[in-house]
Amino acid sequence: MTTPQTVDPAPETDPTSAMAGVTLWASGRSGTPSPWAAYATEVLAHAGIAHTTSSDPRGVVLVTTPVTADDAARLASFVADGGALVLATAPGALAALAGVEEGATVRTAQVEIVPDDAWTHLPPRPLRAVGGVELTPAPSTRTLATWPGGAAAVTVHTHGDGVVLTFGADLLQSVVRIQQGYAVTADGAPASDGTAPIDDDILKAEDGMALDLETDRALPPREGPVPANYTHTYPPPSAVPMFDTPHADWWRSLLLQATWFAAERSGSVVPWLGYWPAGLSAIAHMSHDSDGNSPEDGRAALDAFADADVQVTWCQVFPGGYGPEIYEEITAAGHEHALHYNAMHDADLASWGWPQIRAQYAWAQAVTGREHIVSNKNHYTRWEGWTEFYTWCERLGIEIDESRGPSKQGTVGFPFGTAHVSFPLAEDGSERTFHDVLNLPLHTQDLAWAGHASIRDVILDGAQEQHGVAHFLFHGPHLNIRPLTRAACLELADEARRRGMEWWTAERINAWERARRGVSVEVVADGEELVLRVSSDASVAGAAILLPPGVSVAGPPHALTGVTRHGRKFTELAADLPAGTTTWTLAR
């Protein structure tokens, strides 16, 4: 598996020494830590932020588990001397240092982020939090976010020469629960307005959503209200409320903003690795499901994607098939062959289980002629349980899955709160911490048929704002017989390119993310100079390394550009990284 990257401290014999960046605090407290605490490494790894795990406080210290009284005393001294502390757990023994009193626990609620200099980018609406505690701030403590009723959910407090930023909202649990939901064992409850009838006797990803259909959706701009006589028919009779905000991504962003704010206050340097190649702030992805396997529909889809100038991830569904000629044309056009696992009980082997997906994978290999199929999307977004499905993918060699998305008009947008790829957290008590399968979220299906045209720009905006990937799915039958959907596909392709978003297949996204996970970025002190040291397991073309603004760089070939990411200004260093270690000298 491509694991989150941790950079060990440089040994004493090394003429350079790593400057303080991010330290994950190794608590001295005994007992079983929260299962969510481990996800901090995934958030940091996806951001390309190197870190150490240590009980020696340096740089920005991130605390994700309860600490002992001895830990609290060491951290208080560290902060008083100018250190920076970010608490992503209930403060417990650190409450006095954080300038708060810990109050009642919160199961789930919306959190309002308050404008403050600590934030560089504010979400457009309150964010869903899953878990947390209410905080009562001391008079000298600023409130950065509030729970319903007014209790503080995030605070910042100055102690001596240092700073402590505290998340009372359980940020890590919120990210995981929103992205991965709950175990799917029964139908979910439908929306009261009739726009999301997920109680359809078909178990699917939406049935385990953590986001709330009543309070976490909004109408697209300049649309609404929903007619009183609305019925869930195709095409939609009107725009309906959608999950307009990637809540999990915003929580990730707030943690990164807190880290950079703390680094700035403490004089630390926290470089990071751009999510995409230099010059790209976000990308787009188009997939196609071969439902029906009609050769006529297949050719219509080939023609539409050719006119759109987009190479897609073409998910092949069992049973049947197009025939060899069309599969060859799909390959020749540069599209990716993927599996469209069918557990809809409409054919032999079309049910939920390891033997069934294994047989369908072999079928897809045979009909497409592709031995290693790396991508999958489940037909109808079928899902059962929590993470067992990922173990099947690992056994098959599927490296990226794009099943988690909407099946209803009222669940389009960001039902799992994200536009980013991520490695899913494994179930507590399992042998692994993360599954070696990237999750690529799905955002909508068949514009102008399954999804109202007004949702398009909301999805593109949300993905761009969080520097992620916007995923649009189309089906051959609709591209074939529905002119409005075909036109919407072509217009979408042009609009994404107009915004500077490239179209990538799932296979390309997977390869890029796994390659960048093999890169570690750190700033080291070499005498009086600062040195940027970048180590890479393999060559990576067009890497983007984000540094503080105003920095000058000397060294191997590179280009410098000022960019804004997560609302903060950075200097983007663009370079082709060879395998091994590359260094540049920095100056302010």
C-alpha positions as CSV (number, residue, x, y, z in Angstrom):
1,M,0.0,0.0,0.0
2,T,1.0,3.6,-0.6
3,T,1.1,4.6,3.1
4,P,1.0,8.1,4.6
5,Q,4.5,9.5,4.6
6,T,6.3,10.2,7.9
7,V,9.7,11.8,7.9
8,D,12.0,10.7,10.8
9,P,14.2,13.3,12.4
10,A,17.6,13.6,10.8
11,P,20.3,11.6,12.7
12,E,23.0,13.5,14.6
13,T,25.6,12.6,12.0
14,D,23.7,14.4,9.3
15,P,25.2,17.8,8.5
16,T,21.7,19.1,8.0
17,S,18.8,18.9,10.5
18,A,15.1,19.0,9.8
19,M,13.5,22.2,10.9
20,A,10.4,21.9,13.0
21,G,7.4,21.3,10.8
22,V,4.5,19.2,12.2
23,T,4.8,16.8,15.1
24,L,2.0,14.3,15.9
25,W,2.0,14.1,19.6
26,A,2.8,10.7,21.0
27,S,0.7,10.7,24.2
28,G,1.9,9.0,27.3
29,R,-1.6,8.0,28.2
30,S,-2.3,4.3,28.4
31,G,-5.5,2.7,26.9
32,T,-7.0,2.4,23.5
33,P,-6.9,5.6,21.5
34,S,-9.9,6.9,19.5
35,P,-10.2,5.1,16.2
36,W,-10.5,8.4,14.5
37,A,-7.1,9.7,15.7
38,A,-5.3,7.6,13.1
39,Y,-7.0,9.6,10.3
40,A,-4.8,12.6,11.0
41,T,-2.0,10.8,9.1
42,E,-4.2,10.4,6.1
43,V,-5.1,14.1,6.1
44,L,-1.5,15.1,6.4
45,A,-0.4,12.6,3.8
46,H,-2.9,13.7,1.2
47,A,-1.8,17.3,1.7
48,G,1.8,16.2,1.3
49,I,2.8,17.5,4.7
50,A,5.7,15.5,6.3
51,H,5.5,14.9,10.0
52,T,7.1,13.1,12.9
53,T,5.3,11.2,15.6
54,S,7.1,12.1,18.9
55,S,6.8,13.2,22.5
56,D,9.4,15.9,21.8
57,P,7.4,19.0,20.9
58,R,8.7,20.9,17.9
59,G,7.2,23.1,15.3
60,V,3.4,22.8,15.1
61,V,2.3,20.0,17.5
62,L,-0.9,18.3,16.5
63,V,-2.7,16.4,19.4
64,T,-5.3,13.8,18.4
65,T,-5.6,11.7,21.6
66,P,-6.0,12.5,25.3
67,V,-2.8,13.4,27.1
68,T,-1.5,12.8,30.6
69,A,-0.8,15.5,33.2
70,D,2.9,15.1,32.5
71,D,2.2,15.6,28.8
72,A,0.2,18.7,29.6
73,A,3.0,20.2,31.6
74,R,5.6,19.6,28.9
75,L,3.3,21.1,26.3
76,A,2.5,24.1,28.5
77,S,6.2,24.9,28.7
78,F,6.6,24.4,25.0
79,V,3.8,26.8,24.2
80,A,4.9,29.4,26.7
81,D,8.3,29.5,24.9
82,G,6.7,30.3,21.6
83,G,5.4,26.9,20.4
84,A,2.2,26.2,18.6
85,L,-0.4,23.6,19.5
86,V,-3.4,22.4,17.5
87,L,-5.9,20.2,19.4
88,A,-8.0,17.9,17.3
89,T,-9.4,16.1,20.3
90,A,-11.3,17.0,23.4
91,P,-8.9,19.2,25.5
92,G,-9.1,17.1,28.6
93,A,-5.9,17.8,30.6
94,L,-5.0,20.6,28.2
95,A,-8.1,22.6,28.9
96,A,-6.4,25.2,31.1
97,L,-3.6,25.6,28.5
98,A,-6.2,26.0,25.8
99,G,-8.1,28.6,27.8
100,V,-11.3,26.7,27.8
101,E,-13.6,24.6,30.0
102,E,-14.9,21.4,28.5
103,G,-18.7,21.0,28.5
104,A,-21.4,18.7,27.2
105,T,-20.7,16.2,24.5
106,V,-22.4,16.7,21.1
107,R,-23.5,13.7,18.9
108,T,-24.0,15.7,15.7
109,A,-24.8,19.3,14.8
110,Q,-24.0,22.1,12.5
111,V,-21.1,24.3,13.3
112,E,-20.9,28.0,12.3
113,I,-17.4,29.1,11.4
114,V,-16.7,32.7,12.7
115,P,-14.6,35.1,10.6
116,D,-11.2,35.6,12.2
117,D,-7.6,36.2,11.2
118,A,-6.9,32.5,12.0
119,W,-8.9,31.5,8.9
120,T,-8.0,32.4,5.3
121,H,-11.0,30.6,3.8
122,L,-14.5,30.4,5.2
123,P,-17.2,27.8,4.3
124,P,-20.3,29.2,2.7
125,R,-22.6,27.5,5.2
126,P,-22.5,25.8,8.6
127,L,-20.6,22.5,8.6
128,R,-21.9,19.2,9.8
129,A,-19.9,17.9,12.7
130,V,-20.1,14.4,14.0
131,G,-19.1,14.2,17.6
132,G,-17.4,16.8,19.8
133,V,-17.7,18.8,23.0
134,E,-18.9,22.2,23.9
135,L,-16.2,24.7,25.0
136,T,-16.6,27.6,27.3
137,P,-13.8,30.1,26.5
138,A,-11.9,32.2,29.0
139,P,-12.2,35.9,28.5
140,S,-8.8,36.0,26.7
141,T,-9.8,33.1,24.4
142,R,-11.2,33.9,20.9
143,T,-14.1,31.8,19.5
144,L,-13.5,30.7,16.0
145,A,-16.6,28.6,15.5
146,T,-19.9,27.9,17.5
147,W,-22.3,25.1,18.1
148,P,-26.1,25.8,17.9
149,G,-26.9,27.6,21.1
150,G,-23.7,29.6,21.1
151,A,-21.2,27.4,22.8
152,A,-17.7,27.5,21.3
153,A,-16.8,24.7,18.9
154,V,-13.3,26.0,17.9
155,T,-11.1,28.4,19.8
156,V,-7.7,30.1,19.8
157,H,-5.8,31.1,22.9
158,T,-2.4,32.8,23.5
159,H,-0.3,31.4,26.3
160,G,3.0,33.1,26.9
161,D,4.7,33.5,23.5
162,G,2.8,30.7,21.9
163,V,-0.7,29.8,20.7
164,V,-3.2,27.0,21.2
165,L,-6.0,26.3,18.6
166,T,-8.6,23.9,19.9
167,F,-11.2,22.0,17.9
168,G,-14.1,21.0,20.2
169,A,-15.9,19.7,17.2
170,D,-14.5,16.2,16.5
171,L,-12.8,17.1,13.2
172,L,-11.3,13.7,12.4
173,Q,-14.5,11.7,13.2
174,S,-16.4,14.2,11.1
175,V,-14.2,13.8,8.1
176,V,-14.3,10.0,8.3
177,R,-18.0,9.7,9.0
178,I,-19.1,12.1,6.3
179,Q,-16.8,10.5,3.7
180,Q,-17.4,6.9,4.6
181,G,-20.8,7.1,6.3
182,Y,-22.2,4.4,8.5
183,A,-22.5,0.7,7.8
184,V,-25.3,0.0,5.4
185,T,-27.7,-2.6,6.7
186,A,-31.1,-1.1,5.8
187,D,-32.7,1.6,3.7
188,G,-32.0,5.1,4.8
189,A,-34.8,7.6,5.6
190,P,-36.1,9.6,2.6
191,A,-36.2,13.4,2.5
192,S,-39.5,14.8,3.7
193,D,-40.0,16.9,0.5
194,G,-40.0,13.8,-1.7
195,T,-36.8,14.7,-3.6
196,A,-34.6,11.9,-2.3
197,P,-36.6,8.6,-2.0
198,I,-33.7,6.5,-0.9
199,D,-36.0,4.0,0.8
200,D,-36.2,1.9,-2.4
201,D,-35.5,-1.6,-1.0
202,I,-32.0,-1.4,-2.6
203,L,-29.0,-1.1,-0.3
204,K,-26.7,1.6,-1.6
205,A,-24.1,4.0,-0.4
206,E,-26.6,6.8,0.4
207,D,-28.4,4.6,2.9
208,G,-25.4,5.2,5.3
209,M,-25.0,8.9,4.8
210,A,-23.9,11.0,7.8
211,L,-25.1,14.3,6.2
212,D,-28.7,15.3,6.9
213,L,-31.2,15.5,4.0
214,E,-33.2,18.1,5.9
215,T,-30.6,20.6,7.0
216,D,-27.4,19.9,4.9
217,R,-28.8,20.6,1.5
218,A,-29.6,23.8,-0.4
219,L,-31.2,24.7,-3.8
220,P,-28.8,25.7,-6.6
221,P,-28.5,29.4,-7.0
222,R,-31.4,31.2,-8.6
223,E,-33.6,28.1,-8.4
224,G,-36.6,27.1,-6.4
225,P,-38.7,26.6,-4.4
226,V,-39.6,23.0,-4.9
227,P,-43.2,22.7,-6.2
228,A,-45.7,21.4,-3.6
229,N,-46.7,18.7,-6.0
230,Y,-43.2,17.6,-6.8
231,T,-42.7,14.0,-7.8
232,H,-39.4,12.2,-8.3
233,T,-39.6,11.6,-12.1
234,Y,-37.2,11.8,-15.0
235,P,-36.2,14.4,-16.1
236,P,-36.5,16.4,-12.9
237,P,-39.6,18.7,-13.1
238,S,-37.6,21.4,-11.3
239,A,-34.4,21.9,-9.4
240,V,-34.3,20.4,-6.0
241,P,-32.1,20.8,-2.9
242,M,-28.7,19.2,-3.3
243,F,-25.7,18.6,-1.2
244,D,-24.1,21.9,-2.3
245,T,-21.0,21.9,0.1
246,P,-18.2,19.3,0.5
247,H,-18.4,19.3,4.3
248,A,-15.5,16.8,4.9
249,D,-13.2,18.8,2.6
250,W,-14.0,21.9,4.5
251,W,-13.0,20.2,7.8
252,R,-9.8,19.1,6.2
253,S,-9.2,22.6,5.0
254,L,-9.8,24.1,8.4
255,L,-7.2,21.8,9.9
256,L,-4.7,22.8,7.3
257,Q,-5.5,26.5,7.8
258,A,-5.1,26.0,11.6
259,T,-1.7,24.3,10.9
260,W,-0.4,27.1,8.7
261,F,-1.7,29.8,11.1
262,A,0.1,28.1,14.0
263,A,3.2,27.7,11.9
264,E,3.2,31.4,11.0
265,R,2.7,32.4,14.7
266,S,5.6,30.1,15.9
267,G,8.0,30.8,13.1
268,S,7.9,27.2,11.7
269,V,7.9,26.3,8.1
270,V,5.4,23.8,6.8
271,P,5.8,23.2,3.1
272,W,3.4,20.9,1.3
273,L,2.8,19.2,-2.0
274,G,0.2,20.4,-4.4
275,Y,-2.8,18.0,-5.0
276,W,-2.3,18.2,-8.8
277,P,0.6,19.0,-11.2
278,A,1.9,22.6,-11.1
279,G,-0.6,25.0,-12.6
280,L,-3.7,23.0,-11.9
281,S,-5.8,23.9,-8.9
282,A,-8.5,21.2,-9.6
283,I,-9.4,18.6,-12.2
284,A,-12.5,16.9,-13.7
285,H,-13.4,13.3,-14.2
286,M,-16.0,11.7,-16.5
287,S,-17.1,8.1,-16.2
288,H,-19.5,6.1,-18.3
289,D,-21.6,3.0,-17.3
290,S,-22.4,0.5,-20.0
291,D,-25.9,-0.3,-18.6
292,G,-27.7,-2.5,-21.1
293,N,-24.6,-3.2,-23.2
294,S,-26.4,-2.1,-26.4
295,P,-23.9,-1.7,-29.3
296,E,-26.0,1.3,-30.5
297,D,-25.7,3.0,-27.1
298,G,-22.0,2.2,-27.0
299,R,-21.3,3.8,-30.4
300,A,-23.4,6.8,-29.4
301,A,-21.3,7.2,-26.2
302,L,-18.1,6.9,-28.3
303,D,-19.3,9.6,-30.6
304,A,-20.3,11.9,-27.7
305,F,-17.0,11.6,-25.9
306,A,-15.1,12.1,-29.1
307,D,-17.1,15.3,-29.7
308,A,-16.5,16.3,-26.1
309,D,-12.8,15.5,-26.5
310,V,-12.8,13.6,-23.2
311,Q,-11.2,10.3,-22.3
312,V,-13.5,8.6,-19.8
313,T,-13.4,5.7,-17.4
314,W,-15.8,3.2,-19.1
315,C,-17.3,0.9,-16.5
316,Q,-18.3,-2.5,-18.0
317,V,-21.3,-4.2,-16.5
318,F,-22.1,-7.9,-16.4
319,P,-23.9,-9.7,-18.0
320,G,-23.6,-9.7,-21.8
321,G,-21.3,-7.3,-23.6
322,Y,-21.0,-5.0,-26.6
323,G,-18.9,-7.3,-28.7
324,P,-15.2,-7.2,-29.6
325,E,-15.3,-4.4,-32.1
326,I,-16.7,-1.8,-29.7
327,Y,-14.4,-2.8,-26.9
328,E,-11.5,-2.4,-29.3
329,E,-12.8,1.1,-30.3
330,I,-13.0,2.0,-26.6
331,T,-9.4,1.1,-26.2
332,A,-8.3,2.8,-29.4
333,A,-10.0,6.1,-28.3
334,G,-7.9,6.1,-25.1
335,H,-10.8,5.4,-22.7
336,E,-10.1,3.3,-19.6
337,H,-11.8,-0.1,-19.2
338,A,-13.1,-0.5,-15.6
339,L,-15.5,-2.8,-13.8
340,H,-19.1,-1.9,-13.1
341,Y,-19.8,-4.5,-10.4
342,N,-23.5,-5.6,-10.6
343,A,-25.2,-6.7,-7.4
344,M,-28.8,-5.8,-8.5
345,H,-30.0,-9.5,-8.6
346,D,-31.0,-9.2,-12.3
347,A,-28.8,-12.1,-13.5
348,D,-26.8,-15.0,-12.3
349,L,-23.8,-13.8,-10.3
350,A,-25.4,-10.4,-10.0
351,S,-25.5,-10.3,-6.2
352,W,-23.5,-9.0,-3.3
353,G,-20.5,-11.1,-2.4
354,W,-16.8,-11.9,-2.9
355,P,-17.4,-14.9,-5.3
356,Q,-19.7,-12.7,-7.4
357,I,-17.4,-9.7,-7.8
358,R,-14.4,-12.1,-8.5
359,A,-16.4,-13.7,-11.3
360,Q,-17.5,-10.4,-12.8
361,Y,-13.9,-9.1,-12.7
362,A,-12.8,-12.2,-14.7
363,W,-15.6,-11.6,-17.1
364,A,-14.5,-7.9,-17.6
365,Q,-10.9,-9.0,-18.2
366,A,-12.1,-11.5,-20.9
367,V,-14.5,-9.1,-22.8
368,T,-12.2,-6.1,-22.7
369,G,-8.9,-7.9,-23.2
370,R,-7.4,-5.9,-20.3
371,E,-5.7,-8.0,-17.7
372,H,-5.2,-5.5,-14.9
373,I,-8.4,-3.5,-14.4
374,V,-7.6,-0.9,-11.7
375,S,-11.0,1.0,-11.3
376,N,-14.5,0.1,-10.3
377,K,-17.9,1.7,-9.8
378,N,-20.8,-0.3,-8.3
379,H,-23.9,-0.5,-10.4
380,Y,-26.7,1.7,-8.8
381,T,-24.1,2.7,-6.2
382,R,-24.8,-0.6,-4.4
383,W,-23.3,-1.0,-1.0
384,E,-23.6,-3.2,2.1
385,G,-21.7,-3.0,5.4
386,W,-19.0,-0.5,6.0
387,T,-15.6,-1.4,4.6
388,E,-15.8,-5.1,3.7
389,F,-16.1,-4.2,0.0
390,Y,-12.7,-2.6,0.0
391,T,-11.1,-5.9,1.1
392,W,-12.6,-7.5,-2.1
393,C,-11.1,-4.7,-4.2
394,E,-7.7,-5.3,-2.6
395,R,-7.8,-9.0,-3.3
396,L,-8.7,-8.3,-7.0
397,G,-6.1,-5.6,-7.5
398,I,-8.7,-2.8,-7.9
399,E,-6.8,0.3,-6.8
400,I,-9.5,3.0,-7.0
401,D,-13.3,2.8,-6.5
402,E,-15.8,5.5,-7.5
403,S,-19.1,3.9,-6.1
404,R,-19.8,6.4,-3.4
405,G,-22.2,8.9,-4.9
406,P,-25.9,9.7,-5.5
407,S,-28.7,7.6,-7.1
408,K,-31.5,10.1,-6.5
409,Q,-32.1,13.7,-7.7
410,G,-32.1,15.1,-4.2
411,T,-28.7,13.5,-3.2
412,V,-26.6,14.9,-6.0
413,G,-23.6,17.1,-5.3
414,F,-21.5,16.1,-2.4
415,P,-23.5,13.5,-0.4
416,F,-20.3,12.2,1.1
417,G,-18.8,15.6,1.6
418,T,-15.8,15.4,-0.6
419,A,-14.2,16.1,-4.0
420,H,-10.9,14.5,-2.9
421,V,-9.5,11.0,-3.3
422,S,-8.5,9.3,0.0
423,F,-7.6,6.0,1.5
424,P,-10.5,4.7,3.6
425,L,-10.1,4.1,7.3
426,A,-10.4,0.4,8.1
427,E,-12.8,-0.9,10.8
428,D,-11.5,-0.6,14.4
429,G,-9.7,-3.7,15.4
430,S,-8.8,-4.9,12.0
431,E,-5.2,-5.8,11.0
432,R,-4.8,-2.7,8.8
433,T,-5.3,1.0,9.5
434,F,-6.2,2.0,6.0
435,H,-7.5,0.1,2.9
436,D,-5.2,0.2,-0.1
437,V,-8.0,1.4,-2.3
438,L,-8.5,5.0,-3.2
439,N,-12.0,6.4,-2.9
440,L,-12.9,8.7,-5.8
441,P,-16.3,10.4,-5.0
442,L,-19.2,10.5,-7.6
443,H,-21.2,13.8,-7.7
444,T,-24.0,13.3,-10.2
445,Q,-25.4,11.3,-13.1
446,D,-26.7,12.3,-16.6
447,L,-27.1,16.0,-16.6
448,A,-30.5,17.1,-18.0
449,W,-32.0,13.7,-17.2
450,A,-31.1,12.3,-13.8
451,G,-29.7,15.6,-12.5
452,H,-31.1,19.1,-13.2
453,A,-28.8,21.2,-15.3
454,S,-28.5,23.8,-12.6
455,I,-26.3,21.5,-10.4
456,R,-23.4,21.5,-12.8
457,D,-21.7,24.7,-11.8
458,V,-22.4,24.1,-8.1
459,I,-20.3,20.9,-8.4
460,L,-17.6,22.5,-10.4
461,D,-17.4,25.4,-8.0
462,G,-17.2,23.1,-5.0
463,A,-14.5,21.0,-6.5
464,Q,-12.5,24.0,-7.5
465,E,-12.8,25.8,-4.2
466,Q,-11.4,22.7,-2.4
467,H,-8.8,21.9,-5.2
468,G,-10.3,18.5,-5.8
469,V,-11.9,16.5,-8.6
470,A,-15.4,17.0,-10.0
471,H,-16.9,13.6,-11.1
472,F,-19.7,13.4,-13.7
473,L,-21.3,10.1,-14.8
474,F,-23.1,9.5,-18.1
475,H,-24.9,6.5,-19.5
476,G,-24.9,5.4,-23.2
477,P,-28.7,5.1,-23.5
478,H,-29.2,8.7,-22.4
479,L,-26.4,10.0,-24.7
480,N,-28.0,8.1,-27.5
481,I,-31.7,9.1,-27.3
482,R,-31.7,12.2,-25.2
483,P,-30.3,15.2,-27.1
484,L,-30.4,17.5,-24.0
485,T,-28.1,15.1,-22.1
486,R,-25.7,14.7,-25.0
487,A,-25.6,18.5,-25.3
488,A,-25.1,18.9,-21.5
489,C,-22.1,16.5,-21.7
490,L,-20.4,18.5,-24.4
491,E,-21.1,21.8,-22.6
492,L,-19.8,20.4,-19.4
493,A,-16.5,19.3,-21.1
494,D,-16.0,22.8,-22.5
495,E,-16.9,24.6,-19.2
496,A,-14.5,22.5,-17.2
497,R,-11.7,23.3,-19.7
498,R,-12.6,27.0,-19.7
499,R,-12.1,26.9,-15.9
500,G,-8.6,25.4,-16.4
501,M,-9.7,21.9,-15.2
502,E,-8.2,19.0,-17.2
503,W,-10.2,15.8,-17.7
504,W,-8.5,12.7,-16.2
505,T,-9.5,9.1,-16.1
506,A,-9.7,7.3,-12.7
507,E,-6.6,5.3,-13.7
508,R,-4.6,8.5,-14.2
509,I,-5.9,10.0,-10.9
510,N,-4.9,6.8,-9.1
511,A,-1.4,6.7,-10.6
512,W,-0.8,10.4,-9.8
513,E,-2.0,10.2,-6.2
514,R,0.0,7.1,-5.5
515,A,3.1,8.7,-7.0
516,R,2.8,11.9,-5.0
517,R,2.3,9.8,-1.8
518,G,5.9,8.7,-2.4
519,V,7.2,12.3,-2.2
520,S,8.2,13.8,1.1
521,V,8.9,17.6,1.5
522,E,10.8,19.2,4.3
523,V,12.9,22.3,5.1
524,V,16.2,21.7,6.8
525,A,18.8,24.0,8.3
526,D,22.3,23.7,6.8
527,G,24.4,26.2,8.7
528,E,23.0,29.6,8.1
529,E,21.0,28.5,5.0
530,L,17.6,26.9,4.7
531,V,17.4,24.0,2.3
532,L,14.3,22.5,0.8
533,R,14.8,18.8,0.6
534,V,12.4,16.7,-1.5
535,S,12.7,12.9,-1.6
536,S,10.7,10.9,-4.1
537,D,10.3,7.1,-4.5
538,A,10.0,7.5,-8.2
539,S,10.2,10.3,-10.8
540,V,7.2,12.7,-10.7
541,A,6.8,15.2,-13.6
542,G,5.4,18.6,-12.9
543,A,5.3,18.4,-9.1
544,A,4.0,21.5,-7.3
545,I,5.7,22.3,-4.0
546,L,4.0,25.0,-2.0
547,L,6.2,27.3,0.1
548,P,5.6,30.5,2.0
549,P,5.0,33.6,-0.2
550,G,7.9,35.8,-1.1
551,V,10.5,33.0,-0.8
552,S,13.4,32.9,-3.4
553,V,14.8,29.6,-4.5
554,A,18.2,28.6,-6.0
555,G,19.0,25.2,-7.3
556,P,18.0,22.6,-9.9
557,P,15.6,23.7,-12.8
558,H,12.3,25.0,-11.5
559,A,9.7,27.7,-12.0
560,L,8.1,29.9,-9.3
561,T,4.5,31.2,-9.4
562,G,2.4,32.9,-6.8
563,V,-0.8,30.9,-6.2
564,T,-3.7,30.8,-3.7
565,R,-4.7,27.5,-2.1
566,H,-7.2,27.2,0.7
567,G,-7.5,31.0,0.7
568,R,-3.8,31.4,1.6
569,K,-1.0,32.8,-0.6
570,F,1.8,30.4,-1.5
571,T,4.8,30.3,-3.8
572,E,4.4,27.3,-6.0
573,L,7.7,25.7,-7.0
574,A,7.2,23.6,-10.2
575,A,9.8,20.9,-10.9
576,D,10.2,17.5,-12.5
577,L,11.3,15.3,-9.6
578,P,13.7,12.4,-10.2
579,A,13.7,9.4,-8.0
580,G,15.9,10.1,-5.0
581,T,16.5,13.4,-3.2
582,T,16.6,16.9,-4.7
583,T,17.5,20.0,-2.8
584,W,17.1,23.8,-3.3
585,T,18.4,26.7,-1.2
586,L,15.7,29.0,0.2
587,A,15.9,32.7,1.1
588,R,13.2,35.2,2.3
